[in-house]
Amino acid sequence: MQADIGLIVLDSAEKIGSRVNQILAEWRGGGDYLIPVECPRFSSGEGKCIIRRSVRDLDVYILLDVCNHSLSYRMFGHTQHMSPDDHYQDLKRVIAACSGKAARITVIMPFLYEGRQHRKTTRESLDCALMLRELESLGVHSLITFDAHDPRMQNVVPLMDMENVSPALQFTQALLTEYEDLQLDGDHMMIIAPDEGATERTIFLASLFGVNIGMFYKRRDYTRIVNGSNPVIAHDFCGVSVEGKDLIVIDDMIASGGSILDTACQLKEMGARRVFLFSTFGLFTSGLDKFDRAYADGWFDRIFTTNLVYQTPELLQREYYFSVKIDRYIAALIDALNKGDSLHDLTRPAKRIRQMVELYNDKN
């Protein structure tokens, strides 16, 4: 028997969660699926969760954005901005407040918490694996994440359903809608991986576009650690000539932006026609000044990132920025899961991307 949907949206994902609720209501003939929750803090910084409506026998979906740094709370009289740790702690409070009453709990965590701490290379914590095991022990039935830094993290919880979703279709739609003069063939376009970790994403999209790939290889200084990682000492390109071609650079996230901007700069110096930057998560942790300068210097033509993480008003106002909306995609995932339908075509939309590319080529 199909259970009713209950949508719990934490404050970190309020904007996108509201839109998902509206879309589900449109598709299902009305109704409000949002379950009101609060996660107040005591003056000491401790917190709790209060669910304002019953979740008994509901198919519960909990949506949050662990990267939303715009939220704050008061602790000992001081303002503290919420970190990913704070958001994750609130998620656990929500799960605990459900108290085993829900028929099923699915966590929708677009940016996988601690996803970059995915392997152990020395005496260090393995945070992402610990998080997944903890959610499993709390009774979470499934987890949906987007473009995980390392998809192999699914192996940590083989008995818990974990879907790693690719937003490649939405990026393709955005690019082909915005630009009508692209030539999607090997002579005029290439897909570029800014490092070896982005190779799988690059190959996937390049094979559907029917174009070649190029890759940058990062040489690091493994004798030093700066800001949590080994500094890059060289960024070398492997691939055929990019001269006169439109290039798409794909990565899972833009943090400070140094790596992807260096990639864009080198590609322009090698004679690229246009450079488009695709990144599922635009964090911009060091601000936008360096992107403003790079755009003014002609290093790139457009940045595409999703609305899966918090976007500052300043970012949304930049003329070089395009926000790729994922609201309907999340609603479709919830709708399919609730009905017991297969998620294969949603999570790996190769057929739809290929059809879109063929239709675009036919029109041009």
C-alpha positions in Angstrom: 0.0 0.0 0.0 1.4 3.4 -1.0 2.0 5.7 2.0 1.2 9.4 2.0 4.1 11.8 1.5 5.5 13.8 4.4 8.0 16.5 3.4 10.3 17.8 6.2 12.3 20.8 5.0 15.0 22.2 7.3 15.6 25.9 7.3 18.8 25.4 5.3 16.7 24.3 2.2 13.6 26.3 2.8 13.5 28.0 -0.6 14.0 24.9 -2.8 11.8 22.8 -0.4 8.9 25.2 -0.8 9.1 24.9 -4.5 9.3 21.1 -4.4 6.2 21.0 -2.3 4.3 23.2 -4.8 5.3 21.0 -7.7 4.2 17.8 -5.9 0.9 19.5 -5.1 0.4 20.4 -8.8 1.3 16.9 -10.0 -0.9 15.1 -7.4 -4.0 17.3 -7.5 -3.4 19.6 -4.5 -2.5 19.3 -0.9 0.3 20.4 1.3 3.0 17.9 2.1 5.1 20.1 4.3 5.5 19.0 7.9 6.3 22.0 10.1 9.5 21.5 12.2 11.6 23.7 14.4 15.2 23.2 15.6 15.6 25.9 18.3 18.8 26.5 20.2 19.4 27.1 23.9 21.6 30.0 24.9 24.4 27.4 25.5 24.3 26.4 21.8 22.6 23.1 22.5 19.6 22.3 20.3 16.5 20.2 19.9 13.9 19.4 17.2 10.2 19.8 17.5 7.9 18.3 14.9 4.5 20.1 14.8 2.5 17.4 13.0 2.3 13.6 13.2 4.5 11.6 10.9 2.9 8.3 11.8 2.8 5.9 8.8 4.0 8.6 6.4 6.7 8.2 3.7 8.9 11.0 5.1 11.5 12.9 3.0 13.9 15.1 4.8 15.6 17.8 2.7 18.5 19.9 3.9 21.5 21.9 2.6 24.6 21.3 4.8 26.4 24.1 3.0 24.0 26.9 3.9 26.3 29.4 5.8 23.7 32.2 5.8 21.9 30.8 8.9 23.1 31.7 12.4 22.2 31.2 16.1 23.2 32.8 19.4 25.6 31.0 21.8 26.7 32.7 25.0 25.6 36.0 23.6 27.6 35.7 20.4 26.3 35.1 16.9 27.5 31.8 15.3 27.1 30.9 11.7 25.8 27.4 11.1 28.5 25.0 9.8 28.0 21.7 8.0 28.4 20.0 11.4 25.5 22.1 12.8 23.2 21.2 9.9 24.0 17.5 10.2 23.3 17.6 13.9 19.9 19.1 13.2 19.2 16.3 10.7 19.9 13.7 13.3 17.5 15.6 15.7 14.8 15.5 13.1 15.2 11.7 12.6 15.2 11.1 16.3 12.0 13.2 16.7 10.3 10.9 14.2 10.8 8.2 16.9 10.2 5.3 14.6 6.7 6.3 13.7 7.3 7.0 10.0 6.7 4.2 7.5 9.9 5.1 5.7 12.6 7.9 6.0 14.5 9.2 3.0 17.2 11.8 3.5 17.7 14.2 0.5 21.2 15.6 1.1 22.3 17.2 -2.2 25.8 18.0 -1.0 27.1 14.8 0.7 28.2 15.8 4.2 32.0 15.3 4.5 32.0 13.9 1.0 35.6 15.1 0.4 36.8 13.2 3.5 36.1 10.0 1.7 39.4 8.0 2.1 42.1 7.5 4.7 45.6 8.2 3.6 47.3 8.5 7.0 46.1 8.7 10.7 42.9 10.6 10.0 39.2 10.4 10.4 36.9 8.8 7.8 34.0 11.2 8.3 31.8 10.5 5.3 31.7 6.8 6.1 30.9 7.4 9.7 28.1 9.7 8.7 26.5 7.1 6.4 26.8 4.3 9.0 25.2 6.6 11.6 22.2 7.4 9.4 21.7 3.7 8.8 21.8 3.0 12.5 19.2 5.8 13.1 16.7 4.0 10.8 17.1 5.9 7.5 15.9 3.7 4.7 17.5 5.6 1.8 19.6 8.6 1.0 19.6 10.7 -2.2 22.6 12.8 -3.0 23.9 14.6 -6.1 27.2 14.2 -7.8 29.0 12.7 -4.9 32.7 13.5 -4.7 33.4 9.8 -4.6 30.5 7.5 -5.6 32.2 4.5 -4.0 30.9 5.8 -0.7 27.8 3.8 -1.5 29.8 0.7 -0.6 29.9 1.7 3.1 26.2 1.0 3.5 25.3 -1.9 1.1 22.0 -2.5 2.9 20.8 1.1 2.8 19.5 2.4 -0.5 21.8 5.3 -1.6 21.2 7.1 -4.9 23.9 9.3 -6.4 22.1 11.5 -8.9 23.6 13.2 -11.9 22.2 16.6 -12.9 23.8 16.3 -16.3 20.4 16.6 -18.0 19.6 19.9 -16.3 23.0 21.3 -17.3 22.5 20.2 -20.9 19.1 21.9 -21.0 20.5 25.1 -19.6 23.4 25.3 -22.0 21.4 24.4 -25.1 18.6 26.8 -24.2 21.0 29.8 -23.5 23.2 29.3 -26.6 21.8 28.7 -30.1 25.1 28.9 -32.0 26.8 25.8 -30.6 28.2 23.1 -32.9 28.0 19.8 -31.0 30.7 17.8 -32.8 34.3 16.8 -32.3 35.6 19.6 -34.5 34.0 22.4 -32.6 33.6 21.3 -29.0 35.4 19.4 -26.2 34.5 18.5 -22.6 37.3 19.1 -20.1 38.1 17.5 -16.8 40.0 20.0 -14.5 41.6 17.0 -12.7 41.6 13.2 -12.7 38.7 13.0 -10.3 36.3 14.6 -12.8 37.1 12.1 -15.6 34.0 9.9 -15.1 31.6 12.9 -15.4 33.5 14.2 -18.4 33.4 10.9 -20.3 29.7 10.5 -19.6 28.7 13.8 -21.1 31.3 13.7 -23.9 30.0 10.3 -25.1 26.5 11.7 -25.3 27.6 14.9 -27.1 29.8 12.9 -29.4 32.9 15.0 -28.7 36.4 14.5 -27.4 37.7 15.0 -23.9 40.7 16.7 -22.4 42.1 16.4 -18.9 44.3 18.4 -16.6 46.6 16.5 -14.2 47.4 18.1 -10.9 50.9 17.6 -9.6 50.9 18.1 -5.8 53.5 18.6 -3.1 52.8 15.7 -0.8 55.3 17.0 1.8 53.1 19.9 2.9 49.5 20.4 3.8 47.9 23.9 3.2 44.2 24.5 4.2 43.6 20.8 4.7 45.1 19.5 1.4 48.4 19.1 -0.5 49.1 22.2 -2.5 49.1 22.0 -6.3 52.5 22.8 -7.9 51.6 22.2 -11.5 48.5 21.8 -13.7 49.3 20.0 -16.9 46.9 19.4 -19.9 46.4 16.1 -21.7 44.4 16.1 -24.9 44.2 17.3 -28.5 44.2 20.9 -29.6 41.5 23.1 -28.1 42.1 26.0 -30.5 38.9 27.6 -31.9 36.7 25.2 -29.9 33.9 25.8 -27.4 34.9 24.0 -24.2 32.8 22.8 -21.2 34.8 22.3 -18.0 33.0 20.0 -15.6 33.6 19.5 -11.9 31.5 18.5 -8.9 32.1 21.7 -6.9 33.7 25.1 -7.0 35.2 25.9 -3.6 37.7 28.7 -3.6 37.8 28.5 -7.4 41.5 28.5 -7.9 41.7 25.2 -9.7 38.9 25.7 -12.2 39.9 29.3 -12.9 43.5 28.2 -13.6 42.0 25.6 -16.0 40.0 28.2 -17.7 42.9 30.6 -18.0 45.2 27.9 -19.6 42.5 26.9 -22.0 42.0 30.5 -23.2 45.8 30.8 -23.6 45.7 27.7 -25.8 43.2 29.3 -28.1 39.8 28.2 -26.9 36.9 30.0 -28.4 34.5 30.0 -25.4 34.8 28.4 -22.0 31.8 27.3 -20.0 32.2 26.2 -16.4 29.8 23.5 -15.1 29.8 22.7 -11.4 27.0 21.0 -9.4 27.8 22.9 -6.3 28.9 26.5 -6.4 30.3 27.2 -2.9 32.5 30.2 -3.8 34.2 29.9 -0.3 36.6 32.8 -1.0 34.1 35.2 -2.4 33.5 36.4 -6.0 36.3 38.9 -6.6 38.6 36.5 -8.4 35.7 35.3 -10.6 34.9 38.9 -11.4 38.5 39.6 -12.4 38.7 36.4 -14.4 35.5 37.2 -16.3 36.7 40.7 -17.0 40.0 39.2 -18.3 38.1 36.8 -20.6 39.1 33.6 -19.0 35.5 32.1 -19.1 32.2 33.0 -20.7 29.6 31.6 -18.2 29.4 29.7 -15.0 26.6 27.2 -14.5 25.9 25.8 -11.0 22.7 24.5 -9.4 20.4 25.8 -6.7 21.0 22.7 -4.6 23.2 24.8 -2.2 22.7 28.3 -0.9 23.3 31.0 -3.4 24.2 34.5 -2.2 22.2 37.5 -3.6 25.5 38.8 -5.0 26.1 35.6 -7.0 22.6 35.7 -8.5 23.2 39.2 -9.7 26.4 38.4 -11.6 25.9 38.6 -15.4 28.2 35.6 -15.9 26.3 33.3 -13.6 23.4 30.9 -14.6 21.5 29.1 -11.9 20.4 25.6 -12.9 17.1 24.8 -11.2 16.8 21.3 -9.8 13.4 21.7 -8.0 11.4 19.6 -10.5 14.1 17.0 -10.5 13.9 16.5 -6.7 10.0 16.4 -6.9 10.3 13.8 -9.6 12.6 11.6 -7.5 10.2 11.9 -4.5 7.2 11.1 -6.6 8.9 8.0 -8.2 10.2 6.7 -4.9 6.8 7.1 -3.2 5.1 5.2 -6.1 7.7 2.5 -6.1 8.8 3.3 -9.6 12.3 2.7 -10.9 14.8 5.7 -10.6 17.1 4.5 -13.3 16.1 6.9 -16.0 16.0 9.8 -13.6 19.4 9.1 -12.0 21.2 8.3 -15.3 19.3 10.3 -18.0 21.6 9.2 -20.9 18.7 8.6 -23.3 17.1 12.0 -22.7 20.4 13.9 -23.1 21.2 12.1 -26.4 17.7 13.0 -27.7 18.2 16.6 -26.7 21.5 16.8 -28.4 20.1 15.2 -31.6 17.1 17.6 -31.6 19.5 20.6 -31.1 21.7 19.5 -34.0 18.6 19.0 -36.3 17.5 22.5 -35.6 20.9 23.9 -36.4 
